[in-house]
Amino acid sequence: MSSRRAPRSRDRRHRPWRVGLVLLPAILILGLHARAGTETGYGVSVVAGADTNPTLAAESGDDGALAAVVLDGAVYHTVGEKVELFVDGVVRSRLHSSEVRPADRDEAKLQAGLAFAPTPRSSLAFGALYQVYRGTYVDRATGEPYTYVAQPLGETVSLADRLDHDTAEIFADAQLRGPGRATFGLRAESRDADYVEDYEARENVWSLDYRSVSVEPRVGLVVVGNVWLWVSVAVADIDYADLPAVDADGLPVPGTSRSYRSTRLRAATRVDTNGWIWSVGAAAGAQDDSDAGYYDSSSSTVFASLSKDLRDGGRLRLFSSFDDVRYDSAIVPSPEERIVRGDELARLQAHYDRRLVRSLRWFTEGGVERADSRDPIYEYDRTWVMAGLELRR
């Protein structure tokens, strides 16, 4: 560990705005000079609100005002009759009051590629994506940076309070319309994550950089009338560059690297009745620790949503979900008894928006979360409410 390179400059946390300042004007300029066959669009959202627990602290969250800005843009250019080139990007920034500054985060994403239709009933898309994330990471039990005991002197050392990272991805997506109104699809992705603040310069703490590959086949069909059913299966492998594997007791094994394989089955149905759109679904998955199985786990999710275009020109959306994760062997740190890890998360969310003028809408949103865990530091309650304006052209 002593030979690891020095940490990189923390100034890179501001890159989201640099990417955004380059990306979005470029998209708008392309739009102004667009030729035939080119479509452009952009959006700007500003939000203000409050969050009772933005850091998801276990004991007591710090109530705090928040402000957020979202900028996005896209260009689609048609070449001939079957090929379309696309470029789109988004920048998000969320700021909190000084009392809860650790909850701030910035994100930027740029995506580009091409899509084409080999036949009237099929389509293919290929592209690449680059994403930048700058956000804080603190101990939920204390709200302060994480600490660890450095050996051999036993000195307590504070870790960086950030987990900034850059992600590069390539993807391919295929879709085929089958008999009747059935559709079949397949998506494949390869992703590399580079953590800017991942502690790798500190003794006994490893880099979190990883590479993942995933494949997800899917099928959608009309069950009857206005009832749709979607089913997908996602399989992903993740390999860490330096993070070591652990043995059956959860202890690092020198000279190894950690890897996981995850599988997730998801099914959802949608019903459209008299303008009301109902959707319910469930998912079940498993994660296999490719080494000693210490982090093997299973998960399940149920969710439901409801949306409606109202007579006053507004739109109402309701969403609820419940997630459950159970580990086979991983235990909660406890000197008294052996407790296997497990977590639950329940969420209820509501959203309403209404058009003010042609391209401008106002919206309001609120929600509650409750997290239960066999590890007390991951238990929390959270409530948030916000309102804002969205300009879209």
Secondary structure as UniProt FT lines:
FT   TURN            2..3
FT   HELIX           10..14
FT   HELIX           15..32
FT   TURN            36..37
FT   STRAND          38..51
FT   TURN            54..55
FT   STRAND          64..79
FT   TURN            80..82
FT   STRAND          83..96
FT   HELIX           98..103
FT   STRAND          105..116
FT   TURN            120..121
FT   STRAND          122..136
FT   TURN            140..142
FT   STRAND          147..150
FT   TURN            151..154
FT   STRAND          155..158
FT   STRAND          165..177
FT   TURN            180..181
FT   STRAND          183..195
FT   TURN            200..201
FT   TURN            203..204
FT   STRAND          210..224
FT   TURN            225..226
FT   STRAND          227..240
FT   TURN            248..249
FT   TURN            254..255
FT   STRAND          259..273
FT   TURN            274..275
FT   STRAND          276..289
FT   TURN            294..295
FT   STRAND          297..309
FT   TURN            311..312
FT   STRAND          314..332
FT   STRAND          339..357
FT   TURN            358..359
FT   STRAND          360..373
FT   HELIX           376..378
FT   STRAND          380..392
//
